[in-house]
Amino acid sequence: MDLKNALKELKESYEVEILQVEIGGTLNGLLLREGLVDEIRLSINPCLIGGTNPSSIFQAPDLKSAKNVIGLELIEMEKMRDYIVHLRYQIIKKSL
């Protein structure tokens, strides 16, 4: 699927300006790798569960180079409860 064109169609045909994705690691990872994400919001609810194969909120093919690492800038941090923190990051866009 051509994600860039799908998002373009949403904007042009339905005037969608903001799209919130909560579907899972695979789509999150694909959108990030395609450069289609402007902002990430994370709610951290710490708990220890252990295991050797944890799932990730961003699943995508391994990076081929360190130059492909996606940088983040913290733009907001809020303590929600005694142990939950909400973090808001802006994606640092690389110039081409």
C-alpha positions as CSV (number, residue, x, y, z in Angstrom):
1,M,0.0,0.0,0.0
2,D,1.2,3.5,-0.8
3,L,0.8,5.2,2.6
4,K,1.9,8.6,1.3
5,N,-0.8,8.7,-1.4
6,A,-3.4,7.3,1.1
7,L,-2.7,10.2,3.5
8,K,-2.7,12.7,0.6
9,E,-6.1,11.4,-0.5
10,L,-7.5,11.8,3.1
11,K,-6.3,15.4,3.1
12,E,-7.5,16.3,-0.4
13,S,-10.8,14.4,-0.5
14,Y,-11.8,14.6,3.2
15,E,-9.9,17.7,4.5
16,V,-8.1,15.5,7.1
17,E,-5.4,17.6,8.7
18,I,-4.6,15.4,11.8
19,L,-4.5,11.7,11.9
20,Q,-4.0,9.8,15.2
21,V,-2.8,6.2,14.8
22,E,-3.3,3.7,17.6
23,I,-3.3,0.5,15.6
24,G,0.0,-1.1,16.5
25,G,3.7,-1.4,16.0
26,T,3.8,-2.4,12.4
27,L,1.8,0.6,11.0
28,N,3.6,2.9,13.4
29,G,7.0,1.6,12.1
30,L,6.0,1.9,8.5
31,L,4.7,5.5,8.9
32,L,7.9,6.5,10.7
33,R,10.2,4.8,8.1
34,E,8.3,6.6,5.3
35,G,8.7,10.0,7.0
36,L,5.0,10.5,7.5
37,V,5.0,11.2,11.2
38,D,5.3,14.7,12.6
39,E,4.7,13.9,16.3
40,I,4.7,11.0,18.8
41,R,2.7,11.0,22.0
42,L,3.6,8.3,24.6
43,S,1.9,7.5,27.9
44,I,4.3,5.6,30.1
45,N,2.7,3.3,32.7
46,P,5.7,1.5,34.2
47,C,5.3,-2.1,35.3
48,L,7.7,-5.0,35.2
49,I,6.6,-8.1,33.3
50,G,9.8,-9.7,32.1
51,G,10.1,-12.0,29.1
52,T,12.5,-12.4,26.3
53,N,10.4,-11.4,23.3
54,P,8.7,-8.1,24.1
55,S,6.5,-6.4,21.4
56,S,7.5,-2.9,20.3
57,I,5.3,0.1,19.6
58,F,7.4,0.7,16.5
59,Q,8.1,-2.4,14.4
60,A,9.9,-1.9,11.1
61,P,12.8,-3.5,9.2
62,D,16.2,-3.1,10.9
63,L,18.0,0.1,10.1
64,K,20.8,-0.3,7.5
65,S,22.7,2.7,8.9
66,A,22.9,4.9,11.9
67,K,22.1,7.9,9.6
68,N,18.6,6.5,9.4
69,V,17.9,6.9,13.1
70,I,14.8,9.1,13.7
71,G,15.5,11.9,16.1
72,L,12.9,13.2,18.6
73,E,12.6,16.5,20.4
74,L,10.7,16.5,23.7
75,I,8.1,19.3,23.5
76,E,5.8,18.5,26.4
77,M,5.9,16.3,29.5
78,E,3.0,15.9,31.9
79,K,2.6,13.8,35.1
80,M,-0.9,12.2,34.8
81,R,-1.0,10.2,38.0
82,D,1.5,9.1,40.6
83,Y,3.2,6.7,38.2
84,I,1.9,7.6,34.7
85,V,3.8,10.2,32.5
86,H,2.6,11.5,29.2
87,L,5.4,12.6,26.8
88,R,5.0,14.5,23.5
89,Y,7.8,14.4,21.0
90,Q,8.3,16.2,17.6
91,I,10.0,14.2,14.9
92,I,13.3,15.9,13.8
93,K,13.0,16.1,10.1
94,K,16.2,15.6,8.1
95,S,16.9,17.9,5.3
96,L,17.3,16.2,2.0
